[in-house]
Amino acid sequence: YAFKAVKAAGTTSIGVRGTDSVCVVTQKKVP
C-alpha cells in the first residue's frame, strides 16, 4: 500500500498484516 513511497525513498519495506495490527519494517539498502 505504501511501497511506492518507500521505494521512492530508496528503502526496502516489508509489511505484514495482522488480525488487528499491522507491522511495517523498513530497512535501508546497503550499497
mmCIF file as Biopython writes it, N, C-alpha, C and O atoms, coordinates in Angstrom:
data_model
#
loop_
_atom_site.group_PDB
_atom_site.id
_atom_site.type_symbol
_atom_site.label_atom_id
_atom_site.label_alt_id
_atom_site.label_comp_id
_atom_site.label_asym_id
_atom_site.label_entity_id
_atom_site.label_seq_id
_atom_site.pdbx_PDB_ins_code
_atom_site.Cartn_x
_atom_site.Cartn_y
_atom_site.Cartn_z
_atom_site.occupancy
_atom_site.B_iso_or_equiv
_atom_site.auth_seq_id
_atom_site.auth_asym_id
_atom_site.pdbx_PDB_model_num
ATOM 1   N N  . TYR A ? 1  ? 0.838  -1.196 0.000  1.0 0.0 1  A 1 
ATOM 2   C CA . TYR A ? 1  ? 0.000  0.000  0.000  1.0 0.0 1  A 1 
ATOM 3   C C  . TYR A ? 1  ? 0.874  1.247  0.000  1.0 0.0 1  A 1 
ATOM 4   O O  . TYR A ? 1  ? 0.603  2.197  -0.735 1.0 0.0 1  A 1 
ATOM 5   N N  . ALA A ? 2  ? 1.920  1.250  0.819  1.0 0.0 2  A 1 
ATOM 6   C CA . ALA A ? 2  ? 2.821  2.416  0.877  1.0 0.0 2  A 1 
ATOM 7   C C  . ALA A ? 2  ? 4.194  2.045  0.359  1.0 0.0 2  A 1 
ATOM 8   O O  . ALA A ? 2  ? 5.203  2.636  0.745  1.0 0.0 2  A 1 
ATOM 9   N N  . PHE A ? 3  ? 4.218  1.052  -0.526 1.0 0.0 3  A 1 
ATOM 10  C CA . PHE A ? 3  ? 5.515  0.593  -1.038 1.0 0.0 3  A 1 
ATOM 11  C C  . PHE A ? 3  ? 6.109  1.628  -1.991 1.0 0.0 3  A 1 
ATOM 12  O O  . PHE A ? 3  ? 7.325  1.815  -2.025 1.0 0.0 3  A 1 
ATOM 13  N N  . LYS A ? 4  ? 5.257  2.296  -2.760 1.0 0.0 4  A 1 
ATOM 14  C CA . LYS A ? 4  ? 5.754  3.286  -3.714 1.0 0.0 4  A 1 
ATOM 15  C C  . LYS A ? 4  ? 6.495  4.401  -2.989 1.0 0.0 4  A 1 
ATOM 16  O O  . LYS A ? 4  ? 7.546  4.851  -3.446 1.0 0.0 4  A 1 
ATOM 17  N N  . ALA A ? 5  ? 5.957  4.845  -1.870 1.0 0.0 5  A 1 
ATOM 18  C CA . ALA A ? 5  ? 6.594  5.924  -1.122 1.0 0.0 5  A 1 
ATOM 19  C C  . ALA A ? 5  ? 7.931  5.464  -0.561 1.0 0.0 5  A 1 
ATOM 20  O O  . ALA A ? 5  ? 8.883  6.240  -0.475 1.0 0.0 5  A 1 
ATOM 21  N N  . VAL A ? 6  ? 7.990  4.194  -0.181 1.0 0.0 6  A 1 
ATOM 22  C CA . VAL A ? 6  ? 9.227  3.670  0.397  1.0 0.0 6  A 1 
ATOM 23  C C  . VAL A ? 6  ? 10.272 3.489  -0.689 1.0 0.0 6  A 1 
ATOM 24  O O  . VAL A ? 6  ? 11.444 3.812  -0.493 1.0 0.0 6  A 1 
ATOM 25  N N  . LYS A ? 7  ? 9.849  2.975  -1.834 1.0 0.0 7  A 1 
ATOM 26  C CA . LYS A ? 7  ? 10.797 2.774  -2.933 1.0 0.0 7  A 1 
ATOM 27  C C  . LYS A ? 7  ? 11.354 4.113  -3.395 1.0 0.0 7  A 1 
ATOM 28  O O  . LYS A ? 7  ? 12.522 4.204  -3.774 1.0 0.0 7  A 1 
ATOM 29  N N  . ALA A ? 8  ? 10.532 5.142  -3.366 1.0 0.0 8  A 1 
ATOM 30  C CA . ALA A ? 8  ? 10.982 6.464  -3.784 1.0 0.0 8  A 1 
ATOM 31  C C  . ALA A ? 8  ? 12.056 6.975  -2.828 1.0 0.0 8  A 1 
ATOM 32  O O  . ALA A ? 8  ? 12.929 7.746  -3.228 1.0 0.0 8  A 1 
ATOM 33  N N  . ALA A ? 9  ? 11.995 6.551  -1.575 1.0 0.0 9  A 1 
ATOM 34  C CA . ALA A ? 9  ? 12.982 6.979  -0.586 1.0 0.0 9  A 1 
ATOM 35  C C  . ALA A ? 9  ? 14.244 6.133  -0.694 1.0 0.0 9  A 1 
ATOM 36  O O  . ALA A ? 9  ? 15.257 6.446  -0.069 1.0 0.0 9  A 1 
ATOM 37  N N  . GLY A ? 10 ? 14.187 5.057  -1.488 1.0 0.0 10 A 1 
ATOM 38  C CA . GLY A ? 10 ? 15.368 4.219  -1.677 1.0 0.0 10 A 1 
ATOM 39  C C  . GLY A ? 10 ? 15.521 3.224  -0.544 1.0 0.0 10 A 1 
ATOM 40  O O  . GLY A ? 10 ? 16.643 2.901  -0.153 1.0 0.0 10 A 1 
ATOM 41  N N  . THR A ? 11 ? 14.404 2.729  -0.007 1.0 0.0 11 A 1 
ATOM 42  C CA . THR A ? 11 ? 14.482 1.770  1.089  1.0 0.0 11 A 1 
ATOM 43  C C  . THR A ? 11 ? 13.578 0.584  0.797  1.0 0.0 11 A 1 
ATOM 44  O O  . THR A ? 11 ? 12.651 0.672  -0.008 1.0 0.0 11 A 1 
ATOM 45  N N  . THR A ? 12 ? 13.859 -0.513 1.457  1.0 0.0 12 A 1 
ATOM 46  C CA . THR A ? 12 ? 13.031 -1.699 1.255  1.0 0.0 12 A 1 
ATOM 47  C C  . THR A ? 12 ? 12.111 -1.868 2.455  1.0 0.0 12 A 1 
ATOM 48  O O  . THR A ? 12 ? 12.564 -1.846 3.599  1.0 0.0 12 A 1 
ATOM 49  N N  . SER A ? 13 ? 10.831 -2.035 2.195  1.0 0.0 13 A 1 
ATOM 50  C CA . SER A ? 13 ? 9.886  -2.171 3.301  1.0 0.0 13 A 1 
ATOM 51  C C  . SER A ? 13 ? 9.163  -3.506 3.230  1.0 0.0 13 A 1 
ATOM 52  O O  . SER A ? 13 ? 8.809  -3.985 2.152  1.0 0.0 13 A 1 
ATOM 53  N N  . ILE A ? 14 ? 8.953  -4.089 4.388  1.0 0.0 14 A 1 
ATOM 54  C CA . ILE A ? 14 ? 8.230  -5.359 4.445  1.0 0.0 14 A 1 
ATOM 55  C C  . ILE A ? 14 ? 7.012  -5.164 5.334  1.0 0.0 14 A 1 
ATOM 56  O O  . ILE A ? 14 ? 7.141  -4.919 6.533  1.0 0.0 14 A 1 
ATOM 57  N N  . GLY A ? 15 ? 5.834  -5.274 4.743  1.0 0.0 15 A 1 
ATOM 58  C CA . GLY A ? 15 ? 4.612  -5.067 5.526  1.0 0.0 15 A 1 
ATOM 59  C C  . GLY A ? 15 ? 3.929  -6.386 5.827  1.0 0.0 15 A 1 
ATOM 60  O O  . GLY A ? 15 ? 3.719  -7.212 4.939  1.0 0.0 15 A 1 
ATOM 61  N N  . VAL A ? 16 ? 3.588  -6.571 7.086  1.0 0.0 16 A 1 
ATOM 62  C CA . VAL A ? 16 ? 2.902  -7.800 7.477  1.0 0.0 16 A 1 
ATOM 63  C C  . VAL A ? 16 ? 1.587  -7.430 8.138  1.0 0.0 16 A 1 
ATOM 64  O O  . VAL A ? 16 ? 1.570  -6.709 9.135  1.0 0.0 16 A 1 
ATOM 65  N N  . ARG A ? 17 ? 0.496  -7.915 7.590  1.0 0.0 17 A 1 
ATOM 66  C CA . ARG A ? 17 ? -0.807 -7.581 8.163  1.0 0.0 17 A 1 
ATOM 67  C C  . ARG A ? 17 ? -1.218 -8.605 9.209  1.0 0.0 17 A 1 
ATOM 68  O O  . ARG A ? 17 ? -1.129 -9.812 8.985  1.0 0.0 17 A 1 
ATOM 69  N N  . GLY A ? 18 ? -1.668 -8.107 10.352 1.0 0.0 18 A 1 
ATOM 70  C CA . GLY A ? 18 ? -2.129 -8.997 11.420 1.0 0.0 18 A 1 
ATOM 71  C C  . GLY A ? 18 ? -3.640 -8.934 11.506 1.0 0.0 18 A 1 
ATOM 72  O O  . GLY A ? 18 ? -4.278 -8.230 10.723 1.0 0.0 18 A 1 
ATOM 73  N N  . THR A ? 19 ? -4.216 -9.658 12.443 1.0 0.0 19 A 1 
ATOM 74  C CA . THR A ? 19 ? -5.672 -9.659 12.580 1.0 0.0 19 A 1 
ATOM 75  C C  . THR A ? 19 ? -6.148 -8.272 13.007 1.0 0.0 19 A 1 
ATOM 76  O O  . THR A ? 19 ? -7.097 -7.735 12.436 1.0 0.0 19 A 1 
ATOM 77  N N  . ASP A ? 20 ? -5.496 -7.698 14.001 1.0 0.0 20 A 1 
ATOM 78  C CA . ASP A ? 20 ? -5.907 -6.375 14.487 1.0 0.0 20 A 1 
ATOM 79  C C  . ASP A ? 20 ? -4.738 -5.401 14.500 1.0 0.0 20 A 1 
ATOM 80  O O  . ASP A ? 20 ? -4.856 -4.286 15.007 1.0 0.0 20 A 1 
ATOM 81  N N  . SER A ? 21 ? -3.613 -5.824 13.942 1.0 0.0 21 A 1 
ATOM 82  C CA . SER A ? 21 ? -2.450 -4.937 13.967 1.0 0.0 21 A 1 
ATOM 83  C C  . SER A ? 21 ? -1.662 -5.075 12.671 1.0 0.0 21 A 1 
ATOM 84  O O  . SER A ? 21 ? -1.678 -6.122 12.024 1.0 0.0 21 A 1 
ATOM 85  N N  . VAL A ? 22 ? -0.980 -4.009 12.309 1.0 0.0 22 A 1 
ATOM 86  C CA . VAL A ? 22 ? -0.172 -4.036 11.084 1.0 0.0 22 A 1 
ATOM 87  C C  . VAL A ? 22 ? 1.264  -3.670 11.440 1.0 0.0 22 A 1 
ATOM 88  O O  . VAL A ? 22 ? 1.522  -2.615 12.019 1.0 0.0 22 A 1 
ATOM 89  N N  . CYS A ? 23 ? 2.190  -4.552 11.090 1.0 0.0 23 A 1 
ATOM 90  C CA . CYS A ? 23 ? 3.596  -4.292 11.403 1.0 0.0 23 A 1 
ATOM 91  C C  . CYS A ? 23 ? 4.328  -3.934 10.117 1.0 0.0 23 A 1 
ATOM 92  O O  . CYS A ? 23 ? 4.256  -4.658 9.123  1.0 0.0 23 A 1 
ATOM 93  N N  . VAL A ? 24 ? 5.022  -2.828 10.150 1.0 0.0 24 A 1 
ATOM 94  C CA . VAL A ? 24 ? 5.776  -2.405 8.967  1.0 0.0 24 A 1 
ATOM 95  C C  . VAL A ? 24 ? 7.249  -2.288 9.335  1.0 0.0 24 A 1 
ATOM 96  O O  . VAL A ? 24 ? 7.618  -1.549 10.248 1.0 0.0 24 A 1 
ATOM 97  N N  . VAL A ? 25 ? 8.076  -3.024 8.617  1.0 0.0 25 A 1 
ATOM 98  C CA . VAL A ? 25 ? 9.512  -2.987 8.905  1.0 0.0 25 A 1 
ATOM 99  C C  . VAL A ? 25 ? 10.229 -2.375 7.713  1.0 0.0 25 A 1 
ATOM 100 O O  . VAL A ? 25 ? 10.093 -2.842 6.583  1.0 0.0 25 A 1 
ATOM 101 N N  . THR A ? 26 ? 10.995 -1.318 7.981  1.0 0.0 26 A 1 
ATOM 102 C CA . THR A ? 26 ? 11.718 -0.655 6.898  1.0 0.0 26 A 1 
ATOM 103 C C  . THR A ? 26 ? 13.211 -0.808 7.125  1.0 0.0 26 A 1 
ATOM 104 O O  . THR A ? 26 ? 13.715 -0.550 8.219  1.0 0.0 26 A 1 
ATOM 105 N N  . GLN A ? 27 ? 13.911 -1.228 6.086  1.0 0.0 27 A 1 
ATOM 106 C CA . GLN A ? 27 ? 15.356 -1.395 6.196  1.0 0.0 27 A 1 
ATOM 107 C C  . GLN A ? 27 ? 16.029 -0.603 5.088  1.0 0.0 27 A 1 
ATOM 108 O O  . GLN A ? 27 ? 15.598 -0.642 3.936  1.0 0.0 27 A 1 
ATOM 109 N N  . LYS A ? 28 ? 17.087 0.117  5.442  1.0 0.0 28 A 1 
ATOM 110 C CA . LYS A ? 28 ? 17.808 0.897  4.437  1.0 0.0 28 A 1 
ATOM 111 C C  . LYS A ? 28 ? 18.693 -0.024 3.618  1.0 0.0 28 A 1 
ATOM 112 O O  . LYS A ? 28 ? 19.310 -0.946 4.151  1.0 0.0 28 A 1 
ATOM 113 N N  . LYS A ? 29 ? 18.750 0.233  2.318  1.0 0.0 29 A 1 
ATOM 114 C CA . LYS A ? 29 ? 19.589 -0.597 1.451  1.0 0.0 29 A 1 
ATOM 115 C C  . LYS A ? 29 ? 21.059 -0.279 1.704  1.0 0.0 29 A 1 
ATOM 116 O O  . LYS A ? 29 ? 21.438 0.883  1.857  1.0 0.0 29 A 1 
ATOM 117 N N  . VAL A ? 30 ? 21.876 -1.318 1.744  1.0 0.0 30 A 1 
ATOM 118 C CA . VAL A ? 30 ? 23.306 -1.120 1.967  1.0 0.0 30 A 1 
ATOM 119 C C  . VAL A ? 30 ? 24.020 -1.208 0.622  1.0 0.0 30 A 1 
ATOM 120 O O  . VAL A ? 30 ? 24.000 -2.258 -0.020 1.0 0.0 30 A 1 
ATOM 121 N N  . PRO A ? 31 ? 24.648 -0.118 0.188  1.0 0.0 31 A 1 
ATOM 122 C CA . PRO A ? 31 ? 25.324 -0.100 -1.115 1.0 0.0 31 A 1 
ATOM 123 C C  . PRO A ? 31 ? 26.563 -0.993 -1.130 1.0 0.0 31 A 1 
ATOM 124 O O  . PRO A ? 31 ? 27.243 -1.088 -2.151 1.0 0.0 31 A 1 
#
